[in-house]
Amino acid sequence: MSEENPIIHPYIPNSEPSVKAEMLREVGAASIEEFYEDIPEKLRLKGYLDLPEPLLSEHQLVQHVEGLLAKNRTARENLSFLGAGCYQHHVPAVCDEINSRGEFLTAYAGEPYDDHGRFQALFEYQSMMGELLNMDVVNVPTYDGFQASATSLRMAARITGRKRVLICRTTSSNKLSKFKDYLKPEIEINLVDYGMETGMLDLEVLKEKIGDEIAAVYFEVPSYLGCIDTQAEQIVELAHQSGALCVVSVDPISLGVLNPPSEYGADIVCGDIQSLGMHMQFGGGQAGFIATRDEESFVMEYPSRLFGVAPTIVEGEYGFGDVAYERTSFAKREGGVEWVGTASALWGITAGVYLALMGPQGMREIGEGIMQRTQYAMEEITQIDGIGVLFFGSHHFKEFVVNFDGTSKTVREVNQDLLARGIFGGKDISLEFPELGQSCLYCVTEVHTKADIDRLVDTLEEVTK
């Protein structure tokens, strides 16, 4: 590259020499160096970056990117039993068809008078989620379930005026890291241990730690380890006796077979909607929800947008728009309770399509199918010498913990052997939960057939002999 023969990047208009010259004239600079003269000399890079030759044709660029992508090993050509927060569910074609339409895909922002379709679609999503959760108010989706849970805890602290929260220790280390980052420095986190036999929250420890300084008790149904805590009503009662709120994170695809947390008294329900019509993606496809009762003390603590419906001045016509907009950072700016930025609105629309397609019967059927597959996989794996399923006596949904202490191999070694045979094994949790030994988290969903599970069992038996 030289001044005589500059590279003009096809995707960066400002790389064209005459455009650069016009920009410099506009700002009154004679050269690029003069433009950057306010940057100290010692901070400037001399020469060019050590980069490969540029790809100047679209064909070359496509070939390069496809070559990079070809190095990935995906769940399309391998049998996957990975979960731990991002799941392989069946995505109906209509979900992709609707969320790829231009009016939704590009509808980042707008107001009711110019964005009527997106507002209505999100209102419909909120309504169906409200029905699934048996809650009055559901927000426009947050970035992901982690943020939804962290925000729910902050809401609880603001509502109660307290500064400590109790969190079940079966929460994933990644989510706990998010909590610590998001709640600091005002809110203190204390962990409540779980029973080694059941995988459920230890009620005796909760009774010791609960008190009138606790803002919220947080647990998950199902938990990160896949267990369904059948003590939920007792946990909620203990929280309420001390004046604390109960925040429950739930996998919405389980609610066709499990009671929603509102049925056992949860005050704030949260979670991730990735299971509702979203593909596994490289860092995307996640979106969080928060749901509460329709009480002012709760509604006014939502930082995110809420969409409602109201009649217009035209008889029989309805419009869709923000509810209590004045509480958001859009209205209050730095005075908002939390900052609200980009929402995952497109995934809310996608989840709405999924819920409308499934209906109550579909949600029940898919929940039953997942529980049946989960139980079958657990029973078959326990038949393998040296391998056990922890918390086997508890109820599970979608995920369960497999232990390899009775074999001569570590989880890492087993997963490497499985990968060589075209299978993604479970997530290694031996560092997150060292007390569980060489254990990993397996996930089974509706996409797994009996033959898939039998193949896993046969392969596990082969690689652990």
C-alpha positions in Angstrom: 0.0 0.0 0.0 1.3 3.5 -0.8 0.0 7.0 -1.3 0.3 6.5 -5.1 -1.6 3.1 -4.9 -3.9 3.3 -1.9 -6.2 0.4 -1.0 -9.8 1.5 -1.2 -11.8 -0.8 1.0 -15.1 -1.8 -0.7 -17.0 -1.7 2.6 -15.6 1.6 4.0 -16.5 4.6 1.8 -14.2 6.9 3.7 -11.1 4.9 2.5 -11.5 6.6 -1.0 -8.7 9.3 -1.3 -11.0 12.1 -2.5 -13.4 11.4 0.4 -10.6 11.5 2.9 -9.4 14.8 1.4 -12.8 16.3 1.6 -13.2 15.3 5.2 -9.8 16.9 6.1 -10.7 20.1 4.3 -14.0 20.2 6.3 -12.2 20.1 9.6 -9.4 22.4 8.6 -6.6 19.8 8.7 -3.9 19.5 6.0 -3.2 15.8 6.7 -4.1 12.8 8.8 -1.1 13.5 11.0 -2.3 17.1 11.6 -5.8 15.8 12.3 -4.4 13.6 15.2 -1.9 16.1 16.5 -3.7 16.5 19.8 -2.8 12.9 20.6 0.7 12.8 22.3 3.4 11.5 19.9 4.4 8.7 22.3 0.9 7.2 22.0 0.8 7.1 18.3 1.6 3.9 16.3 4.5 4.4 13.8 4.0 2.5 10.6 1.2 0.0 9.8 -0.5 -2.7 11.9 0.8 -6.2 11.4 -2.3 -7.4 9.5 -2.7 -9.9 6.7 -3.3 -8.7 3.2 -6.8 -7.3 2.7 -9.6 -9.2 1.1 -10.7 -6.9 -1.7 -13.4 -9.0 -3.3 -16.6 -10.2 -1.9 -15.9 -13.7 -3.1 -12.6 -13.8 -1.2 -14.3 -12.5 1.9 -17.0 -15.2 1.8 -14.4 -17.9 1.2 -12.4 -16.7 4.2 -15.3 -16.5 6.6 -16.7 -19.9 5.5 -13.2 -21.4 6.0 -13.2 -20.1 9.6 -16.7 -21.4 10.2 -15.8 -24.8 8.9 -13.4 -25.3 11.8 -16.4 -25.3 14.2 -17.9 -28.5 15.4 -21.6 -28.0 15.9 -24.6 -29.8 17.2 -25.8 -30.3 13.6 -23.2 -32.9 12.7 -22.6 -34.1 16.3 -24.9 -35.5 19.0 -25.0 -32.9 21.8 -25.9 -33.3 25.4 -24.7 -29.9 26.4 -27.0 -27.4 28.2 -26.1 -25.3 31.3 -28.0 -22.2 30.1 -28.1 -22.6 26.3 -30.2 -25.4 24.9 -30.8 -27.3 21.8 -34.5 -27.3 21.3 -36.5 -27.7 18.1 -37.2 -24.3 16.5 -40.3 -24.3 14.3 -39.7 -22.8 10.9 -42.4 -20.1 11.4 -40.2 -18.6 14.2 -37.4 -17.9 11.8 -39.8 -16.8 9.1 -41.4 -14.2 11.3 -38.3 -12.8 13.0 -36.5 -12.4 9.7 -39.2 -10.2 8.2 -37.8 -6.7 7.7 -40.4 -4.9 9.8 -39.3 -6.9 12.9 -35.6 -7.7 12.1 -34.7 -4.0 11.6 -37.2 -2.4 14.1 -34.6 -1.4 16.7 -36.5 1.6 17.9 -39.6 3.7 17.2 -42.7 5.2 18.7 -46.4 4.0 18.6 -47.3 6.2 15.6 -44.5 4.7 13.4 -43.9 1.3 14.9 -47.3 0.0 15.5 -46.6 -3.6 14.5 -43.6 -4.2 16.8 -45.4 -2.7 19.8 -48.4 -4.9 19.2 -46.2 -8.0 18.7 -44.4 -7.4 22.0 -47.7 -6.7 23.8 -48.9 -10.1 22.5 -45.7 -11.8 23.7 -46.1 -10.2 27.2 -49.7 -11.3 27.3 -48.9 -15.0 26.5 -45.9 -15.0 28.9 -48.2 -13.6 31.6 -50.7 -16.4 31.0 -47.9 -19.0 31.1 -46.5 -17.6 34.3 -49.9 -16.7 35.8 -48.5 -13.2 36.4 -50.0 -9.8 35.6 -47.0 -7.9 34.3 -44.2 -9.0 32.0 -41.5 -6.8 30.6 -40.0 -6.3 27.2 -37.0 -8.7 27.2 -33.7 -7.8 28.8 -30.4 -8.9 27.3 -30.5 -12.4 28.8 -31.7 -14.4 31.8 -28.7 -13.4 33.9 -29.6 -9.7 33.6 -33.2 -10.4 34.3 -32.3 -12.3 37.5 -29.9 -9.6 38.7 -32.3 -6.9 38.0 -35.0 -8.8 39.9 -32.8 -8.9 43.0 -32.2 -5.1 42.7 -35.9 -4.6 42.4 -36.5 -6.6 45.5 -33.9 -4.5 47.4 -35.5 -1.3 46.3 -39.0 -2.5 47.2 -38.0 -3.8 50.7 -35.3 -1.1 51.4 -32.9 -3.9 52.5 -29.4 -4.6 51.3 -28.8 -8.4 51.6 -30.0 -11.3 49.5 -29.8 -15.1 50.0 -29.0 -17.2 46.9 -29.1 -21.0 46.6 -25.6 -22.3 46.0 -26.7 -24.5 43.1 -26.7 -21.3 41.0 -24.1 -21.5 38.3 -20.7 -19.8 38.9 -21.2 -17.7 35.7 -24.5 -16.4 37.0 -23.1 -15.7 40.5 -20.3 -13.7 38.8 -23.0 -11.6 37.1 -24.9 -11.1 40.4 -21.7 -10.0 42.2 -20.8 -7.6 39.4 -24.4 -6.2 39.0 -25.3 -5.9 42.7 -22.1 -4.4 44.1 -21.4 -2.3 46.0 -24.8 -1.7 47.6 -26.2 -5.3 47.9 -24.5 -8.1 49.8 -24.8 -11.7 48.6 -25.0 -14.7 50.9 -25.1 -18.2 49.7 -27.4 -20.9 51.1 -26.1 -24.5 50.8 -27.9 -27.4 49.3 -28.5 -30.9 50.5 -25.9 -33.4 49.2 -28.6 -36.1 48.9 -31.3 -34.1 47.2 -29.6 -31.2 45.4 -32.3 -29.0 46.8 -31.9 -25.9 49.0 -31.1 -26.8 52.7 -34.1 -25.4 54.7 -32.2 -25.6 58.0 -29.4 -23.4 56.7 -32.0 -21.0 55.2 -33.7 -20.8 58.6 -30.4 -19.9 60.2 -29.6 -17.1 57.6 -33.0 -15.6 57.1 -33.7 -12.4 59.0 -35.3 -8.9 58.9 -32.3 -7.6 56.9 -32.8 -9.9 54.0 -34.3 -8.3 50.9 -34.9 -11.5 48.9 -34.4 -15.2 48.8 -33.5 -16.5 45.3 -33.7 -20.0 43.9 -34.3 -21.7 40.6 -36.8 -24.2 39.4 -35.4 -26.3 37.8 -32.0 -25.6 39.4 -28.7 -25.3 37.4 -28.1 -28.9 38.4 -31.5 -29.9 37.0 -33.4 -30.6 40.3 -36.9 -29.5 40.9 -37.1 -28.1 44.4 -40.3 -29.6 45.9 -39.8 -27.4 49.0 -40.7 -24.3 47.1 -43.7 -23.4 49.2 -41.7 -23.7 52.4 -38.9 -21.5 51.0 -41.4 -18.8 50.0 -43.1 -19.0 53.4 -39.8 -18.6 55.3 -38.9 -15.6 53.1 -42.3 -13.9 53.7 -42.2 -14.5 57.4 -39.1 -12.4 57.6 -40.5 -9.7 55.3 -38.3 -10.7 52.4 -39.5 -11.2 48.8 -39.0 -14.5 47.0 -37.4 -14.3 43.5 -37.6 -17.5 41.5 -35.9 -18.1 38.2 -37.7 -20.6 35.9 -37.3 -22.3 32.6 -40.5 -21.3 30.8 -40.6 -24.4 28.6 -41.1 -26.4 31.8 -44.4 -24.7 32.7 -46.6 -27.0 30.7 -45.9 -29.6 33.4 -44.7 -27.6 36.4 -46.7 -25.1 38.4 -45.6 -21.5 37.7 -43.8 -19.9 40.7 -46.8 -17.6 41.3 -48.7 -20.7 42.3 -46.5 -21.2 45.4 -46.2 -17.5 46.2 -43.2 -16.1 44.4 -43.1 -12.3 44.2 -40.8 -11.8 41.2 -40.4 -14.5 38.5 -37.5 -14.3 36.0 -35.6 -16.4 33.6 -34.4 -16.8 30.0 -36.6 -17.3 27.0 -34.0 -19.0 24.8 -35.9 -22.3 25.0 -38.9 -20.7 23.3 -38.1 -20.8 19.6 -34.4 -19.6 19.6 -31.5 -21.5 18.1 -28.2 -22.0 19.9 -25.9 -19.2 18.7 -22.4 -18.0 19.2 -23.2 -15.5 22.0 -26.7 -14.6 20.9 -30.2 -15.9 21.0 -30.6 -15.2 24.8 -33.2 -12.8 26.3 -34.5 -12.4 29.8 -38.0 -11.9 31.3 -39.2 -10.4 34.6 -42.8 -10.9 35.8 -44.7 -9.6 38.9 -48.1 -8.8 40.2 -49.8 -5.7 38.9 -49.0 -3.6 42.0 -47.6 -0.1 41.8 -44.8 -1.0 44.3 -43.5 -3.6 41.8 -44.4 -2.0 38.5 -42.6 1.3 39.3 -39.4 -0.6 40.0 -39.1 -2.2 36.6 -36.3 -0.5 34.7 -37.3 -2.0 31.4 -40.1 -1.1 29.0 -43.6 -2.4 29.5 -46.1 -2.3 26.6 -49.9 -1.9 27.1 -53.0 -1.5 25.0 -55.5 1.4 25.1 -58.4 2.7 23.0 -57.7 5.5 20.6 -59.9 8.5 19.7 -61.3 6.4 16.9 -64.2 4.2 18.0 -63.3 0.5 18.1 -59.6 1.2 17.5 -56.8 0.3 19.9 -53.2 1.3 20.1 -50.1 -0.1 21.8 -47.4 1.7 23.7 -45.4 2.3 26.8 -46.8 1.9 30.3 -45.5 4.1 33.1 -42.7 5.4 30.7 -41.8 8.1 33.3 -40.1 5.5 35.5 -37.5 4.5 32.8 -34.0 6.0 32.2 -35.3 7.1 28.8 -37.5 9.6 30.7 -35.3 10.2 33.8 -31.9 9.7 32.2 -29.4 9.5 35.1 -32.3 9.6 37.6 -33.6 6.2 36.5 -33.5 3.3 38.9 -31.3 1.4 36.4 -30.1 2.3 33.0 -32.1 0.8 30.1 -30.3 0.3 26.8 -30.9 -2.1 24.0 -33.5 -4.8 24.7 -33.8 -8.1 23.0 -37.1 -7.2 21.5 -36.7 -9.4 18.4 -36.4 -12.5 20.7 -39.5 -11.4 22.5 -41.4 -11.4 19.2 -39.9 -14.8 18.4 -41.0 -16.3 21.7 -44.4 -14.9 21.1 -44.6 -16.7 17.8 -43.5 -19.9 19.5 -46.1 -19.7 22.3 -48.9 -18.9 19.9 -47.9 -21.9 17.8 -47.6 -24.3 20.8 -50.7 -23.3 22.8 -51.4 -24.9 26.2 -51.6 -28.5 24.8 -48.3 -28.1 22.9 -46.5 -26.8 26.0 -47.8 -29.7 28.1 -46.8 -32.2 25.5 -43.3 -30.9 25.1 -42.8 -30.7 28.9 -43.9 -34.3 29.4 -41.7 -35.4 26.5 -38.6 -33.8 28.1 -39.3 -35.2 31.5 -39.8 -38.7 30.1 -36.5 -38.5 28.1 -34.7 -37.1 31.1 -35.8 -39.9 33.4 -35.0 -42.6 30.8 -31.5 -41.2 30.3 -30.9 -41.1 34.0 -32.1 -44.7 34.5 -30.0 -46.1 31.7 -26.8 -44.2 32.7 -27.0 -45.5 36.3 -26.8 -49.1 34.9 -23.2 -48.5 33.7 -20.5 -49.7 36.1 -18.6 -46.9 37.9 -21.0 -44.2 36.7 -23.7 -42.7 38.9 -26.4 -40.0 38.6 -26.3 -37.7 41.6 -29.6 -36.6 43.3 -31.3 -39.5 41.5 -34.2 -39.5 44.0 -35.1 -35.9 43.2 -37.3 -34.9 40.3 -35.5 -33.5 37.3 -36.3 -31.5 34.2 -34.0 -31.5 31.2 -30.7 -31.7 33.1 -29.0 -34.0 35.6 -25.5 -34.6 37.1 -23.5 -37.6 36.1 -20.5 -38.7 38.3 -17.5 -40.6 37.1 -15.7 -41.1 40.5 -16.2 -44.9 40.1 -14.2 -45.0 36.9 -10.5 -44.4 36.3 -11.2 -41.3 34.1 -11.9 -37.6 34.7 -14.7 -35.7 33.1 -12.3 -34.1 30.7 -11.0 -37.5 29.5 -14.5 -38.9 29.1 -15.6 -35.8 27.1 -12.5 -36.1 24.8 -13.3 -39.7 24.1 -17.0 -38.9 23.4 -16.0 -36.0 21.1 -13.8 -38.4 19.1 -16.9 -40.5 18.5 -19.1 -37.5 17.5 -20.8 -36.8 20.8 -20.7 -33.6 22.9 -20.7 -34.8 26.5 -22.0 -32.9 29.5 -20.6 -29.6 30.9 -17.7 -30.3 33.3 -18.7 -28.9 36.7 -15.9 -30.4 38.8 -14.4 -27.0 39.4 -17.7 -25.2 40.1 -18.8 -27.9 42.5 -15.6 -29.7 43.7 -17.6 -31.4 46.5 -19.3 -33.4 43.7 -16.1 -34.9 42.5 -15.6 -35.7 38.8 -19.1 -34.7 37.7 -20.7 -33.1 34.7 -24.1 -31.7 33.7 -26.0 -33.6 31.0 -29.0 -32.1 29.1 -31.8 -34.0 27.3 -34.5 -32.2 25.4 -37.3 -33.0 22.9 -34.8 -33.3 20.1 -33.2 -36.4 21.5 -34.7 -39.7 20.4 -34.4 -43.0 22.3 -31.8 -44.1 19.8 -29.7 -40.9 20.6 -29.9 -41.7 24.4 -29.0 -45.4 23.8 -26.0 -44.3 21.7 -24.8 -42.1 24.5 -25.2 -44.9 27.1 -23.4 -47.4 24.9 -20.6 -45.0 24.2 -20.2 -44.0 27.8 -19.9 -47.7 28.7 -17.3 -48.2 26.0 -15.1 -45.2 26.9 -15.1 -45.9 30.7 -14.2 -49.6 30.6 
